[in-house]
Amino acid sequence: MNLCAKMFAFGTLLVTASALASADVIGINSMPGSGAANSGTVGYAGGGPAPYGSSGSTFNVSPTSNTPWQEALPGSNWVSVDPHSGPNGGETTGTFDPNGVYKYTYSFSTIAGNTYSFTAPLQVMADDTTQLWINGTEIVPDGAIGTDVKCADGLPDCRSPYTLDSAQLAAFLAVINAGNTTNFTLTFDVDQTGSFYQGLDFAGAIQGEGAVPEPSSLLLLGTGLVGAAGSLFRRIRHA
């Protein structure tokens, strides 16, 4: 009887585990060139003027408080292809980045069959402004220098993060959930003007849920387990 009870309990646990969706949480955040845990690596794809026209590694240039830049978003860093960019490096070394478009990339992978949603909306800060693309689909368009909430404002500087609106978040998820691929690359085209600091910071998180088995399938599985337990119980009694 004890063995039968154990088998039935195991069968119940198996059914319950089968009914639970598999969860896959992916942090999307900017980190130095070594990459972010559980996600991808921020890289530099080139595009900027000399001496930053070629692809290369990125560096942590996160500022402290009381600078023209807001502190980095939680779980992220300000990054730049120029290790001396940003208020911390630029003010002490006198190194300023020439005008141009600096292209940063960030890649991550999902689990096939999962449906993803945001657990933390994607936020972006860039000096001066940035476009955002995912696998070639534009999500956030470019903005005007000096008036763009993404986030040059006035000088320009960057004092508050830009949170993707509901339409942009939906467009982002539509690309992920289309099912065409499980590999994704974010591209940030950071537009620099004024020959001062240049950098990028972003953070957010998505979670994927797997398909839940149909109730009829679970019922058949449970019935089979109960029948197997009953058959075993009768054999034990007969013995």
DRENVOVO-38325 format. One record per residue: residue number from 1; residue in one letter; x, y, z of N, C-alpha, C in turn. Coordinates in pm, 1 decimal. Last residue first. Layout:
<rs>
     n   res       n_c1       n_c2       n_c3      ca_c1      ca_c2      ca_c3       c_c1       c_c2       c_c3
   NUM     A          X          Y          Z          X          Y          Z          X          Y          Z
...
</rs>
This chain:
<rs>
     n   res       n_c1       n_c2       n_c3      ca_c1      ca_c2      ca_c3       c_c1       c_c2       c_c3
   239     A     -102.3    -1094.7     -386.8       18.1    -1161.5     -337.3        7.0    -1187.7     -187.2
   238     H     -330.8     -943.4     -390.7     -338.2    -1083.1     -435.1     -218.5    -1162.8     -385.4
   237     R     -232.1     -695.7     -306.3     -330.8     -763.8     -225.2     -338.1     -911.9     -262.2
   236     I      -60.1     -632.6     -519.7       -5.6     -645.0     -383.9     -101.2     -723.1     -294.9
   235     R     -239.5     -618.1     -728.7     -135.3     -720.2     -731.7      -77.9     -743.2     -592.5
   234     R     -389.0     -397.1     -652.0     -454.6     -527.2     -659.7     -351.8     -640.1     -660.6
   233     F     -191.5     -195.2     -672.4     -251.5     -222.9     -541.3     -318.1     -361.6     -541.5
   232     L     -143.4     -192.1     -945.5      -36.3     -231.6     -855.1      -91.8     -270.2     -718.9
   231     S     -389.7      -95.5    -1031.8     -344.7     -227.9    -1073.1     -235.5     -279.3     -981.2
   230     G     -386.8      161.4     -918.3     -487.0       63.4     -876.2     -446.2      -78.2     -911.1
   229     A     -175.6      281.6    -1057.2     -164.8      266.3     -912.1     -263.8      161.9     -861.7
   228     A     -283.8      276.5    -1314.1     -161.2      201.9    -1286.2     -144.5      178.4    -1137.4
   227     G     -502.2      446.9    -1279.6     -522.3      306.7    -1316.8     -401.3      222.2    -1286.0
   226     V     -369.6      687.4    -1222.0     -457.8      629.4    -1121.1     -480.8      481.2    -1150.5
   225     L     -237.6      723.4    -1464.9     -160.3      706.1    -1342.2     -243.9      642.8    -1232.0
   224     G     -453.3      756.1    -1639.7     -361.2      644.6    -1656.9     -280.4      617.3    -1532.3
   223     T     -560.3      993.4    -1539.1     -639.2      870.2    -1535.1     -549.5      748.3    -1549.4
   222     G     -351.9     1173.7    -1598.2     -389.4     1147.3    -1459.8     -467.6     1019.4    -1445.8
   221     L     -356.9     1162.8    -1878.8     -236.3     1123.8    -1806.5     -269.5     1089.3    -1662.4
   220     L     -613.1     1260.2    -1929.0     -576.8     1125.7    -1972.0     -453.8     1075.4    -1897.0
   219     L     -583.8     1518.2    -1821.6     -682.9     1427.0    -1764.9     -649.7     1283.0    -1802.6
   218     L     -390.2     1630.5    -1988.6     -358.0     1612.3    -1847.0     -453.9     1513.8    -1782.7
   217     S     -538.8     1635.8    -2224.3     -416.1     1556.1    -2218.8     -377.4     1527.2    -2074.3
   216     S     -741.2     1813.2    -2155.2     -775.9     1675.7    -2189.2     -654.7     1584.4    -2182.2
   215     P     -601.1     2057.7    -2116.3     -662.8     1988.8    -2001.4     -696.1     1844.3    -2031.3
   214     E     -287.4     2080.1    -2294.3     -432.4     2085.8    -2295.1     -489.1     2010.2    -2175.2
   213     P        0.7     2240.6    -2140.9      -65.7     2126.3    -2203.6     -217.0     2138.2    -2196.2
   212     V      107.6     2567.5    -2219.7       48.1     2482.4    -2116.4      -21.3     2365.4    -2184.9
   211     A      415.7     2683.4    -2353.4      277.6     2640.9    -2377.2      230.9     2548.1    -2266.8
   210     G      612.4     2905.7    -2144.4      591.9     2797.7    -2239.6      445.9     2761.4    -2252.4
   209     E      689.6     3247.1    -2126.6      612.2     3136.9    -2070.6      588.7     3033.6    -2178.7
   208     G      949.5     3477.2    -2061.3      879.8     3390.0    -2154.6      808.9     3278.6    -2082.2
   207     Q     1006.2     3815.1    -1987.5      986.5     3679.8    -1936.4      905.5     3599.3    -2035.1
   206     I     1245.2     4081.7    -1991.7     1132.1     4010.6    -2048.7     1125.0     3871.8    -1987.2
   205     A     1358.2     4402.5    -1882.7     1356.0     4257.4    -1866.7     1230.2     4200.0    -1931.7
   204     G     1601.3     4672.8    -1897.6     1466.1     4619.8    -1901.2     1472.8     4469.9    -1881.8
   203     A     1809.6     4945.3    -1991.0     1777.0     4837.0    -1898.6     1630.2     4799.9    -1912.4
   202     F     2093.2     5136.1    -2108.8     1958.1     5083.7    -2124.1     1936.7     4967.5    -2027.6
   201     D     2303.1     5392.2    -2231.0     2262.9     5313.6    -2113.9     2120.8     5263.2    -2138.8
   200     L     2583.6     5538.4    -2395.4     2455.2     5469.4    -2401.7     2430.0     5393.1    -2272.6
   199     G     2762.9     5833.7    -2518.3     2746.7     5706.4    -2448.5     2603.3     5657.3    -2452.1
   198     Q     2977.6     6109.1    -2527.2     2896.6     6018.1    -2606.8     2886.6     5884.9    -2534.4
   197     Y     3055.5     6459.2    -2485.4     3050.7     6320.4    -2441.3     2956.0     6239.0    -2528.0
   196     F     3116.3     6659.6    -2763.4     3141.1     6642.8    -2620.2     3133.8     6494.6    -2586.0
   195     S     3047.7     6760.9    -3021.1     3183.1     6712.4    -2989.7     3212.2     6711.7    -2840.7
   194     G     2804.0     6831.3    -3119.8     2864.7     6921.1    -3021.4     3001.6     6878.7    -2975.3
   193     T     2653.2     6506.7    -3133.4     2676.2     6639.9    -3188.0     2738.0     6726.9    -3079.7
   192     Q     2573.5     6174.5    -3216.1     2656.4     6264.9    -3135.7     2672.6     6398.6    -3207.3
   191     D     2345.8     5922.8    -3192.3     2379.9     6041.8    -3270.8     2451.0     6141.4    -3180.5
   190     V     2358.7     5583.8    -3191.0     2373.4     5700.3    -3102.8     2425.4     5817.9    -3185.5
   189     D     2169.1     5336.9    -3268.9     2244.3     5436.9    -3345.2     2249.5     5565.4    -3263.8
   188     F     2162.8     5018.1    -3154.8     2142.2     5155.7    -3109.1     2230.6     5247.3    -3193.1
   187     T     2011.1     4714.6    -3203.2     2106.9     4809.1    -3259.6     2068.1     4949.0    -3215.5
   186     L     1980.4     4388.1    -3077.9     1938.8     4527.5    -3067.6     2049.2     4614.7    -3125.6
   185     T     1914.4     4078.3    -3206.3     2017.7     4179.5    -3191.2     1952.4     4316.8    -3185.5
   184     F     1831.3     3739.3    -3132.7     1792.2     3878.1    -3153.8     1909.1     3971.4    -3127.4
   183     N     1714.0     3419.2    -3201.0     1833.0     3502.6    -3182.8     1801.1     3646.2    -3222.7
   182     T     1512.3     3261.3    -3274.4     1529.4     3276.9    -3130.0     1650.9     3363.3    -3098.3
   181     T     1274.4     3330.4    -3538.5     1408.9     3303.4    -3489.2     1408.7     3314.6    -3337.5
   180     N     1004.3     3346.7    -3585.8     1093.6     3327.4    -3699.7     1234.8     3288.1    -3657.6
   179     G      822.2     3409.6    -3389.6      859.6     3269.5    -3405.6      953.1     3242.2    -3521.4
   178     A      724.0     3646.5    -3297.1      686.1     3606.2    -3432.3      723.1     3460.6    -3461.3
   177     N      807.6     3745.2    -3056.6      708.0     3639.0    -3053.8      662.6     3592.5    -3192.1
   176     I      987.6     3948.4    -3128.1     1034.2     3833.5    -3050.8      937.7     3716.3    -3062.8
   175     V      820.9     4128.2    -3263.6      936.4     4070.5    -3332.9      982.4     3943.5    -3261.1
   174     A      642.4     4192.3    -3061.1      592.3     4129.9    -3183.2      705.1     4064.8    -3261.5
   173     L      793.2     4327.2    -2874.3      751.5     4190.3    -2844.2      701.4     4117.9    -2967.8
   172     F      821.2     4572.1    -3014.5      938.7     4497.2    -2971.2      902.4     4350.7    -2948.8
   171     A      556.1     4653.9    -3030.8      629.7     4626.8    -3153.6      754.7     4543.6    -3125.0
   170     A      501.9     4694.2    -2758.5      427.4     4592.9    -2832.7      499.3     4555.3    -2961.7
   169     L      674.2     4906.4    -2703.0      692.6     4779.6    -2632.7      621.9     4666.2    -2706.6
   168     Q      557.5     5098.5    -2870.2      694.8     5055.1    -2895.4      724.5     4922.6    -2825.6
   167     A      306.6     5128.3    -2750.4      315.0     5085.0    -2889.9      454.7     5033.0    -2922.6
   166     S      375.9     5220.9    -2493.8      306.8     5092.6    -2509.5      315.3     5039.4    -2651.8
   165     D      716.2     5357.5    -2504.3      572.1     5364.6    -2481.9      507.1     5230.4    -2516.4
   164     L     1017.9     5322.8    -2322.1      943.9     5292.1    -2443.2      794.1     5295.6    -2414.1
   163     T     1140.9     5588.1    -2136.4     1074.7     5457.9    -2128.7      995.4     5435.1    -2256.4
   162     Y     1440.2     5753.1    -2099.2     1323.6     5742.8    -2184.7     1268.5     5601.7    -2173.7
   161     P     1568.4     5900.4    -1794.4     1560.3     5794.1    -1894.3     1433.3     5804.4    -1977.3
   160     S     1718.9     6221.7    -1753.5     1608.3     6131.1    -1722.8     1597.3     6025.5    -1832.4
   159     R     1941.6     6369.7    -1831.0     1906.3     6366.6    -1689.7     1792.1     6272.3    -1656.2
   158     C     2175.0     6452.3    -2030.2     2089.0     6336.1    -2018.1     2055.3     6316.1    -1871.6
   157     D     2216.1     6735.3    -2253.7     2263.1     6647.8    -2146.9     2165.8     6531.9    -2136.3
   156     P     2329.1     6958.1    -2518.0     2237.8     6862.0    -2456.1     2302.3     6787.3    -2339.3
   155     L     2142.1     7133.7    -2342.9     2285.5     7154.6    -2364.9     2349.1     7082.8    -2485.2
   154     G     1844.3     7042.2    -2418.3     1908.8     7171.3    -2394.8     2053.6     7170.9    -2435.2
   153     D     1863.0     6719.3    -2387.2     1769.2     6823.3    -2348.3     1847.0     6952.4    -2321.3
   152     A     1860.7     6383.6    -2493.1     1925.8     6514.8    -2494.5     1824.2     6623.7    -2464.9
   151     C     1788.8     6118.0    -2479.1     1733.0     6205.7    -2381.2     1810.8     6338.1    -2378.1
   150     K     1494.7     6132.7    -2549.1     1571.7     6006.7    -2547.2     1721.5     6024.2    -2526.3
   149     V     1351.1     6359.7    -2586.1     1344.3     6300.0    -2453.0     1422.9     6170.1    -2443.2
   148     D     1504.5     6620.7    -2761.2     1461.4     6481.6    -2764.3     1461.3     6422.6    -2623.9
   147     T     1610.7     6863.7    -2803.0     1470.8     6860.9    -2759.8     1419.8     6718.8    -2741.6
   146     G     1877.4     6823.4    -2871.5     1843.8     6935.8    -2785.3     1700.0     6939.0    -2738.2
   145     I     1814.8     6679.2    -3184.1     1913.6     6712.1    -3082.0     1865.8     6834.0    -3002.4
   144     A     1523.8     6493.0    -3244.0     1596.7     6617.6    -3265.3     1692.1     6644.3    -3150.4
   143     G     1554.7     6134.2    -3289.2     1490.5     6257.4    -3244.5     1579.2     6377.6    -3268.7
   142     D     1473.0     5817.5    -3443.3     1567.2     5921.1    -3402.5     1490.6     6046.1    -3362.4
   141     P     1235.8     5577.0    -3307.1     1295.6     5660.2    -3412.6     1394.1     5760.0    -3354.9
   140     V     1237.0     5256.4    -3187.7     1240.5     5395.2    -3141.6     1306.5     5479.5    -3249.9
   139     I     1223.7     5040.4    -3369.3     1132.8     5048.8    -3254.9     1123.6     5191.3    -3203.4
   138     E     1270.3     4898.4    -3684.9     1286.3     5017.1    -3601.9     1179.5     5019.9    -3493.3
   137     T     1410.8     4587.7    -3741.6     1283.2     4659.4    -3728.5     1301.2     4778.6    -3635.9
   136     G     1653.7     4453.2    -3729.2     1625.1     4534.1    -3847.2     1492.4     4607.2    -3844.4
   135     N     1649.5     4334.1    -3474.0     1655.6     4252.1    -3595.7     1610.7     4328.4    -3719.6
   134     I     1542.9     4629.8    -3354.9     1558.1     4490.0    -3316.4     1543.4     4405.2    -3442.2
   133     W     1671.4     4958.1    -3290.3     1622.7     4858.4    -3384.5     1634.8     4721.3    -3319.7
   132     L     1656.3     5293.5    -3196.9     1663.8     5155.4    -3150.7     1599.0     5065.1    -3254.8
   131     Q     1846.9     5596.6    -3200.2     1746.1     5510.5    -3258.6     1765.7     5370.1    -3202.7
   130     T     1931.6     5851.8    -2962.3     1952.9     5721.4    -3024.3     1827.6     5668.6    -3091.8
   129     T     2133.6     6142.0    -2876.2     2006.9     6072.1    -2894.3     2034.1     5936.9    -2957.9
   128     D     2411.1     6178.7    -2772.9     2302.3     6275.1    -2754.5     2162.4     6211.2    -2769.2
   127     D     2350.0     5988.2    -2502.5     2402.5     6120.6    -2530.9     2470.7     6113.3    -2668.3
   126     A     2074.5     5809.4    -2372.8     2183.1     5820.9    -2469.6     2224.1     5966.5    -2482.5
   125     M     1881.9     5561.7    -2216.5     1943.2     5693.9    -2206.1     2060.0     5697.8    -2303.6
   124     V     1584.2     5371.8    -2191.2     1704.4     5405.3    -2267.1     1750.8     5545.4    -2230.6
   123     Q     1404.1     5086.6    -2079.3     1437.2     5228.1    -2065.8     1571.4     5253.8    -2132.9
   122     L     1149.5     4850.0    -2113.0     1283.2     4891.2    -2155.9     1297.4     5042.1    -2145.6
   121     P      970.2     4741.1    -1821.4      975.1     4804.5    -1953.6     1115.6     4853.5    -1986.2
   120     A      981.3     4428.7    -1687.0     1029.4     4564.2    -1660.7     1044.4     4632.4    -1795.7
   119     T      859.1     4222.0    -1804.0      843.7     4231.4    -1659.4      896.7     4365.5    -1609.5
   118     F      701.7     4184.3    -2114.2      793.7     4264.4    -2033.8      758.6     4251.7    -1885.7
   117     S      678.2     3852.6    -2255.0      618.5     3980.1    -2215.4      719.9     4054.0    -2129.2
   116     Y      672.2     3582.0    -2491.0      741.3     3674.9    -2402.4      659.5     3800.5    -2376.7
   115     T      626.6     3240.0    -2516.1      567.3     3369.3    -2547.1      616.9     3469.6    -2443.8
   114     N      825.7     2972.0    -2645.7      781.8     3057.1    -2536.1      720.2     3186.6    -2589.6
   113     G      921.1     2853.9    -2876.2      790.2     2814.8    -2827.3      738.9     2896.3    -2711.4
   112     A     1264.0     2867.1    -2790.3     1163.1     2844.1    -2893.3     1032.2     2797.9    -2830.0
   111     I     1390.5     3114.4    -2584.3     1357.5     2972.8    -2593.9     1244.4     2955.3    -2693.8
   110     T     1630.5     3359.7    -2706.2     1510.1     3318.5    -2636.1     1492.1     3167.5    -2650.8
   109     S     1930.5     3557.2    -2672.5     1855.5     3445.8    -2730.3     1735.6     3412.2    -2642.8
   108     F     2085.7     3869.5    -2768.9     2037.4     3773.4    -2670.1     1956.0     3667.2    -2742.1
   107     S     2306.2     4149.8    -2818.6     2240.5     4028.3    -2865.3     2196.6     3940.2    -2748.8
   106     Y     2361.2     4473.9    -2921.7     2339.1     4391.5    -2802.8     2257.3     4270.1    -2845.6
   105     T     2560.6     4745.7    -3046.8     2475.9     4628.0    -3064.0     2468.8     4547.8    -2934.1
   104     Y     2595.1     5084.0    -3162.2     2614.4     4982.1    -3059.1     2518.2     4866.2    -3082.6
   103     K     2739.1     5326.3    -3356.7     2647.6     5211.7    -3362.4     2686.6     5107.0    -3258.0
   102     Y     2726.6     5669.5    -3376.6     2799.3     5558.7    -3316.5     2703.1     5440.8    -3300.8
   101     V     2749.4     5925.9    -3597.3     2657.2     5823.3    -3548.8     2738.8     5702.6    -3503.6
   100     G     2901.8     6246.2    -3505.8     2876.1     6133.0    -3593.5     2774.7     6038.6    -3531.6
    99     N     3166.1     6449.0    -3374.3     3028.1     6430.9    -3416.4     3014.9     6312.9    -3512.5
    98     P     3415.6     6312.9    -3146.0     3371.2     6390.7    -3262.2     3227.3     6356.7    -3301.1
    97     D     3436.2     6331.5    -2790.7     3414.2     6249.8    -2910.4     3362.3     6334.2    -3025.9
    96     F     3707.1     6451.1    -2592.7     3568.8     6462.6    -2636.4     3553.4     6389.8    -2769.4
    95     T     3920.2     6461.7    -2324.4     3888.1     6385.8    -2444.6     3739.8     6398.4    -2476.3
    94     G     4004.1     6569.9    -2088.6     3984.0     6662.4    -2198.6     3953.7     6593.1    -2329.4
    93     T     4028.8     6424.6    -1858.6     4129.1     6403.7    -1962.7     4117.8     6503.5    -2077.2
    92     T     3826.7     6497.3    -1685.8     3962.2     6485.4    -1631.3     4068.0     6474.8    -1740.1
    91     E     3597.0     6509.7    -1833.6     3634.1     6627.9    -1755.6     3777.9     6620.8    -1706.2
    90     G     3581.6     6252.6    -1951.5     3605.8     6370.7    -2031.8     3653.2     6490.3    -1952.8
    89     G     3528.8     6070.5    -1741.2     3653.1     6063.3    -1817.4     3684.7     6193.0    -1888.6
    88     N     3286.2     6168.4    -1626.8     3398.8     6125.9    -1543.7     3529.8     6128.8    -1620.5
    87     P     3116.2     6233.0    -1846.6     3164.8     6337.6    -1755.3     3284.6     6296.0    -1672.1
    86     G     3218.3     6054.9    -2145.5     3136.0     6078.5    -2027.7     3197.9     6179.2    -1935.4
    85     S     3512.3     5866.8    -2244.6     3392.4     5944.9    -2270.0     3313.5     5963.0    -2141.1
    84     H     3727.6     5707.1    -2226.2     3738.2     5836.4    -2159.2     3617.4     5924.5    -2185.7
    83     P     3678.3     5486.3    -2382.0     3689.5     5465.7    -2237.2     3698.1     5595.3    -2159.0
    82     D     3454.1     5477.4    -2635.5     3562.1     5562.8    -2585.9     3571.8     5548.2    -2434.2
    81     V     3233.3     5331.1    -2663.3     3352.4     5279.1    -2729.0     3475.0     5357.7    -2685.3
    80     S     3049.6     5306.1    -2355.9     3095.5     5381.4    -2472.0     3214.4     5309.9    -2533.3
    79     V     2782.1     5288.2    -2116.0     2892.0     5229.8    -2191.6     2926.2     5318.9    -2309.7
    78     W     2646.2     5289.0    -1794.5     2673.2     5368.8    -1913.4     2792.3     5305.8    -1983.7
    77     N     2509.5     4975.5    -1687.5     2615.4     5075.4    -1684.9     2603.3     5164.2    -1807.8
    76     S     2256.3     4814.3    -1478.7     2322.9     4847.0    -1605.0     2437.9     4943.2    -1579.9
    75     G     2102.5     4782.8    -1253.8     2148.3     4663.4    -1323.5     2219.8     4689.6    -1453.5
    74     P     1925.0     5086.0    -1291.8     1955.3     4968.7    -1207.7     1994.0     4846.8    -1291.7
    73     L     2101.7     5323.9    -1501.8     1980.6     5254.1    -1462.1     2015.9     5131.7    -1378.1
    72     A     2352.0     5555.5    -1387.6     2309.9     5441.3    -1468.2     2183.2     5378.8    -1412.4
    71     E     2262.5     5899.3    -1326.7     2330.9     5775.7    -1290.0     2271.9     5659.0    -1368.0
    70     Q     2249.7     6137.3    -1598.4     2185.3     6065.4    -1489.2     2267.6     5942.4    -1454.1
    69     W     2504.4     6372.2    -1679.3     2432.8     6247.8    -1704.8     2365.8     6196.8    -1578.2
    68     P     2638.8     6597.3    -1587.7     2534.6     6616.5    -1688.9     2456.1     6490.1    -1722.1
    67     T     2655.5     6518.5    -1231.9     2716.4     6533.9    -1362.8     2605.1     6560.9    -1463.4
    66     N     2579.0     6433.6     -972.7     2615.3     6573.7     -999.7     2696.1     6589.6    -1128.6
    65     S     2716.0     6097.1     -924.9     2611.5     6199.6     -918.0     2669.3     6337.6     -951.9
    64     T     2923.1     5937.9    -1175.0     2871.3     5951.6    -1039.7     2763.5     6060.1    -1041.9
    63     P     2876.5     5752.5    -1483.7     2914.4     5869.3    -1402.9     2866.1     5856.9    -1259.7
    62     S     3016.7     5480.9    -1656.1     2907.7     5527.8    -1570.6     2953.0     5644.2    -1483.5
    61     V     3155.8     5362.1    -1855.1     3184.8     5504.4    -1832.0     3076.2     5564.8    -1742.6
    60     N     3291.7     5063.4    -1948.4     3204.7     5123.3    -1849.0     3246.1     5267.8    -1825.5
    59     F     3326.2     5009.5    -2301.2     3383.1     5030.6    -2169.2     3278.4     5093.5    -2076.7
    58     T     3340.2     4775.1    -2576.6     3283.4     4889.4    -2504.9     3339.3     4893.3    -2363.5
    57     S     3546.4     4692.3    -2863.6     3487.6     4667.5    -2733.1     3425.9     4794.6    -2675.9
    56     G     3462.1     4742.3    -3214.6     3551.0     4720.9    -3102.0     3474.6     4695.6    -2974.4
    55     S     3477.3     4859.4    -3558.4     3413.7     4789.2    -3447.6     3513.9     4763.9    -3336.2
    54     S     3586.0     5192.7    -3655.3     3587.8     5046.8    -3663.8     3520.2     4984.4    -3542.2
    53     G     3585.2     5462.6    -3601.6     3510.0     5415.8    -3715.9     3501.0     5265.1    -3727.1
    52     Y     3705.6     5626.1    -3411.4     3611.1     5523.5    -3367.3     3528.6     5468.9    -3482.4
    51     P     3866.9     5854.0    -3434.2     3930.7     5722.1    -3443.5     3838.0     5606.2    -3407.5
    50     A     3654.0     5882.8    -3717.6     3785.5     5848.9    -3663.5     3806.1     5920.3    -3530.6
    49     P     3296.6     5849.4    -3647.2     3413.6     5907.1    -3715.3     3543.7     5862.6    -3649.7
    48     G     3109.8     5537.0    -3629.9     3148.6     5668.6    -3583.1     3270.0     5720.8    -3658.9
    47     G     3096.5     5280.9    -3730.6     3008.7     5383.4    -3785.6     3043.4     5523.5    -3742.7
    46     G     3095.6     5005.5    -3496.6     3158.9     5105.9    -3580.3     3059.7     5209.8    -3627.5
    45     A     2974.4     4840.9    -3318.8     2977.6     4795.6    -3457.7     3041.5     4896.8    -3551.1
    44     Y     3044.6     4728.6    -3003.7     3048.4     4847.7    -3087.9     3068.6     4802.8    -3231.3
    43     G     2831.1     4549.2    -2773.5     2945.7     4563.7    -2860.9     2936.5     4692.8    -2939.4
    42     V     2723.7     4398.5    -2486.3     2719.1     4523.5    -2561.8     2846.4     4534.0    -2644.2
    41     T     2593.1     4074.2    -2474.1     2711.1     4157.9    -2462.2     2693.6     4283.7    -2545.7
    40     G     2319.9     3923.8    -2291.2     2415.2     3932.5    -2401.2     2533.5     4020.7    -2370.8
    39     S     2212.3     3733.9    -2030.2     2164.0     3803.5    -2149.2     2274.8     3808.4    -2253.0
    38     N     2307.2     3644.4    -1787.6     2175.4     3599.8    -1832.8     2124.6     3677.5    -1953.6
    37     A     2514.0     3926.9    -1727.8     2471.1     3792.7    -1690.5     2330.1     3766.8    -1741.3
    36     A     2657.8     4107.5    -1997.7     2567.2     4104.2    -1882.9     2525.0     3961.2    -1855.3
    35     G     3002.3     4175.8    -2098.6     2866.5     4126.0    -2114.3     2788.7     4121.4    -1984.9
    34     S     3246.3     4288.7    -2137.0     3244.8     4151.2    -2089.2     3104.8     4092.6    -2091.0
    33     G     3205.7     4557.5    -2209.0     3226.7     4459.5    -2313.6     3225.5     4315.1    -2268.0
    32     P     2958.4     4661.0    -1958.4     3082.2     4673.1    -2036.0     3099.1     4556.5    -2131.3
    31     M     2601.7     4668.5    -2025.9     2714.8     4639.4    -1939.8     2841.5     4661.9    -2021.7
    30     S     2261.4     4724.1    -2040.9     2393.2     4760.4    -2091.5     2499.6     4736.7    -1985.5
    29     N     2016.6     4460.2    -2054.3     2079.1     4576.7    -1990.8     2220.0     4597.6    -2041.4
    28     I     1769.9     4254.9    -2008.3     1824.4     4328.9    -2122.3     1886.1     4456.1    -2066.3
    27     G     1729.8     3939.5    -1872.0     1761.7     4078.4    -1843.4     1825.0     4142.9    -1964.1
    26     I     1484.4     3706.4    -1905.1     1602.5     3759.7    -1971.5     1618.0     3906.7    -1934.6
    25     V     1341.1     3413.0    -1785.4     1357.4     3556.3    -1761.6     1489.3     3601.9    -1823.3
    24     D     1118.8     3178.3    -1848.0     1252.4     3215.6    -1895.2     1264.2     3366.5    -1882.9
    23     A      927.8     2907.3    -1729.8      953.9     3051.8    -1726.5     1098.3     3078.6    -1764.9
    22     S      695.9     2673.7    -1844.2      836.0     2701.4    -1818.6      861.6     2850.9    -1829.5
    21     A      387.3     2617.0    -1676.4      461.4     2670.8    -1790.6      605.7     2695.5    -1751.3
    20     L      259.9     2317.4    -1541.8      323.5     2446.3    -1517.2      400.4     2490.7    -1640.2
    19     A      179.5     2065.0    -1607.3       83.6     2173.9    -1625.9      146.8     2310.6    -1610.5
    18     S      385.4     1903.2    -1534.7      356.6     1916.8    -1676.9      265.5     2035.2    -1704.1
    17     A      367.0     1916.5    -1260.2      483.8     1975.2    -1325.5      459.4     1995.8    -1473.6
    16     T      126.0     1775.2    -1227.2      135.3     1915.0    -1186.6      252.3     1984.6    -1255.0
    15     V      202.6     1522.7    -1318.0       95.8     1595.5    -1386.6      104.0     1744.0    -1355.4
    14     L      399.7     1462.7    -1128.0      434.0     1468.5    -1269.5      330.5     1547.1    -1348.0
    13     L      251.9     1455.4     -892.8      356.8     1555.7     -907.4      394.9     1572.6    -1053.2
    12     T       94.3     1231.2     -948.5       30.9     1362.2     -928.5      131.6     1474.4     -946.5
    11     G      291.8     1034.4     -956.0      213.8     1063.6    -1075.4      146.7     1198.6    -1067.2
    10     F      375.3     1038.8     -691.1      469.6     1074.9     -796.8      396.4     1111.5     -925.2
     9     A      144.3      950.5     -568.1      194.4     1084.9     -537.1      291.9     1131.2     -644.3
     8     F      136.6      692.4     -671.9       28.0      785.5     -702.9       72.2      929.5     -677.4
     7     M      365.3      587.6     -560.4      354.3      598.5     -706.1      245.8      697.7     -746.3
     6     K      300.9      597.0     -290.2      415.4      673.4     -339.7      407.3      692.8     -491.0
     5     A       88.0      422.1     -279.9       67.5      563.4     -246.2      180.3      649.6     -299.1
     4     C      219.8      184.1     -342.1      114.4      234.8     -429.7       91.5      383.1     -406.5
     3     L      384.6      157.8     -122.5      443.8      175.1     -254.5      342.6      233.2     -352.9
     2     N      193.3      117.6       77.4      281.6      233.5       85.9      343.5      263.9      -50.1
     1     M       82.7     -120.6        0.0        0.0        0.0        0.0       86.2      125.7        0.0
</rs>
